[in-house]
Amino acid sequence: METTLLLVDDEVKMLEAMASYLQNEGFRIVSATTGKDALTIAKTERPALIVLDWMLPGMSGIEVCRELRNTGSYGIIMLTAKTEEMDKIIGLEIGADDYMTKPYSLRELAARIRSVLRRIQGKSEEIQTMQRGNLEIIESKCQVMKDGAEIVLTPTEFKLLVTLAAKPGIVFSRLQLMKSVMEDDFVNYERTIDSHISNLRKKIENDPAIPKYIQTVFGFGYRFGDKL
């Protein structure tokens, strides 16, 4: 079955070029030129990954990314002409899985898409489940259940949770966590881990201010609680 990608860009010629190239790479393509259309199509088509332009008319790519993260689990690659380091950090902190600046090569875009899809989907077909307290983490389905109810996580949040939960009590530095969930391009932005951890705690902890699952080890990093 073909993997569906949603391409979102208000530059029609760029959109057509991306669609043509990625179709030849074996992907099924749906597209949108506005943020509102992108949200509608994402709900109906359920793409595996969304290539999202930062600068969109009306609703910006950043706003679209935030909304997507509240409504489902998608891979997201942000495209932008912005080159400042802070812009890249903002893109990652709101939930983007990767970030490319214009101009970029379509060949590199295809490679990055496959890289993000590998991180999201994993290589194993075998169902692997971890039970941690009242959390059930189903790795092969990228699914987390708490007391029987599903918790929607971003791909980055899910990978962070799996990394920590796989070794309860072991302390991970921010850099170690960043390397485990992101590409090498982003290992210098390990402070963004704090934002991802904060968002993850809001979703899985009964009281994020007093976390029992993801604990801070001051001066070192984070660990998953081993006394649940």
N, C-alpha and C positions, 0 to 999 in steps of 0.2 A: 504494500500500500504506500502511495506517495505521501511524503511529509508535507503538510500544508504550512506555507509561510504567508504572513500578512505584511505587505509592504506599504508604508505610509509616508508620503512625500507630496508636497503641493507643486513640485516641479514635474510636470507631466513627462517631459522628455527623459528626465532622470529615472522616473518611475518605470517608464516603458523599457529603458535600457536594462534596469535591474531585473524586471520581470522576464525579459527575453533571455538574459544570461542565466538566471537561476532556473528557469524552466528547462533549459538545455542541460543544466546540472542535475536534473531529475526531480526537482521540487514541484509541488502543486502551488500555484500562486493566486492569491486574492489581494486586492489593493484598495487603497483609500487615499483621498487627497485632503481630508480634513480630520481633525481629532474626533469630532462627534461621529462621523462615519466609521472611523477606525474602531470606536467602542462598540458600535452596533454590529459591525462585521465580526469582531472578536467574539462576541456572545453567540453568534449564530454559527460561525465556522469553526470555532475552537482551534485556532492554529497552534502548532507546536512552538513557533517562534515568531516574533514581531520585529521587523526592522523599522525603526521609528525616527523620523526626522525631528530635530529639536524645535526648529522654527516652523510652526504651522499657523495658518490663519485662524483667528478666533481662539481656539483652545490650543495651547502650546503642547509640544511633545512632553514636557515635564509634567503638565497637568494630566495628560493622557496616561503617562507611565504610572503616576500615583493612583489614578482610577483603576487601571488594569490590575495593579497589585492588590486592590481591595476587592476585586471581583473574580479573580481566578489566578491560576499558576501558569505563566507563560515565560518562555525565554524572551528577553528583550535586548536588542542591540540599538543603541542610540547613535544617530548620525548627526553631525553638526559641523558648522564652520568655526565654532568656538575652539580656541586652542589653549586658553588659560588653564593652569592646573586646577584652580578652584572649580571651574566648570566641569572638569572631568570628575572631581570628587563629588560634586552635587549630583551628577548623573548616576554615579555608583550608589550614593547614599539613598536615593529615592527608589532604588530597586533595579536599575539596569544591570544586565549581566556582562555587558561589554560596551565599548565606546569607540567610535571611529570618527576621525575628523576629515572633512572634505578638503581637497579632493582625495579620493581613495580609489584603489583598483577593485574591479568587480571580482577578480580572482581572489584577492585578500578577503573581501566580504564573504565569499562562499566558504573560504577556509574558516573564518571566524564563526560563521553560522554553524558549520559542522562541529566545531570545538564546543560551542555552547550547548548544542543538542546532545553531544556525548556526555557533558557534565549533568544535564538534566535527566536524560534517559538512562544513563548507565550502560554498562556492557553486559550485565548478567540478566538472563531471563528468569533466573531462579528467584522465588519470593523469599526475601530476607526480612525478618521482623525482629525488632528490639522492643522489649517491654521494660519501661523505666518508670516506676511508680504508676501513676494513672495515665501515662503516655504510652501509646503504641505507635512505633515508628516503622512503617512498611517501606523499605528502601526501594524495591523494584517498582513500586507504584508512586514513589515520591509523595507518600501520603502520611499524615500524622493524625491520630485520633486521641482525643482526651475524654475520658469517661464515655466513650462510645460516639462522641460527636467529632466530626472532621474539623480540623484547623487548617485554614488556607495559608500556606507559607510561600514566599518567593523562592525561586531556585537557590539563591544565595543563602537565605535563611535556612532552607532545608539542609543544604550541604553543611552549614555550620553546625546545625543540631546533630546531624549524623556523626560528624567528626568528633564532637565533644561527647555525645552519648555512647559512642563505641568504646570509650576508655574512661569510665567514671573515676573521679578522683585525680586524674592526671592533669597537670597544669599545661596549658598551651599558651604560648606567647601570641601577641597580635600578629606578628609576622608569620608564625607557623600557621595560624588560622587563615591568613590572607592567601598564603601559598596553596592551601588545601582547597580553597573555593574559587580562586580567581586565576587568570592567566598571569604569566611572569611579568607582563607589562605593568601590572598594578601592585607589585609587591612593595613599592615605596609608599603606598597609600594605606598602610596598615591601620592608621587611626580611624579609617572609615568602618573598621570592624566594630568600634564602639557603637556606632549608629545602628548597624545591623543587629548587634546583640540587644540593644535597647528595644528595637522593634520586635525582635523575637520574644523577648521577655513579656512584652505587652500581650502577646498572643498565647503563650503557654503557661505563664505563672499565675497563680491565684492572686498574689500580691507582688507586682514587679519591683516594688521598693524593698521587699524582703524575699529575694529569689531563693527557691530551694533547688531548682534544676540547674540553672546557669549562674555560677557563683564567681564573683570577682576575687582574684588573688592580687591584692594591691602590690604594685611594683613588678608584677610578673605577667599577668594576663587573666585567663579564665579557665574554669574547670567545670565539669558536670558533677553534680552532687552524687555522692556514693552512699548516702544514708537517707533513702527515700521511704 
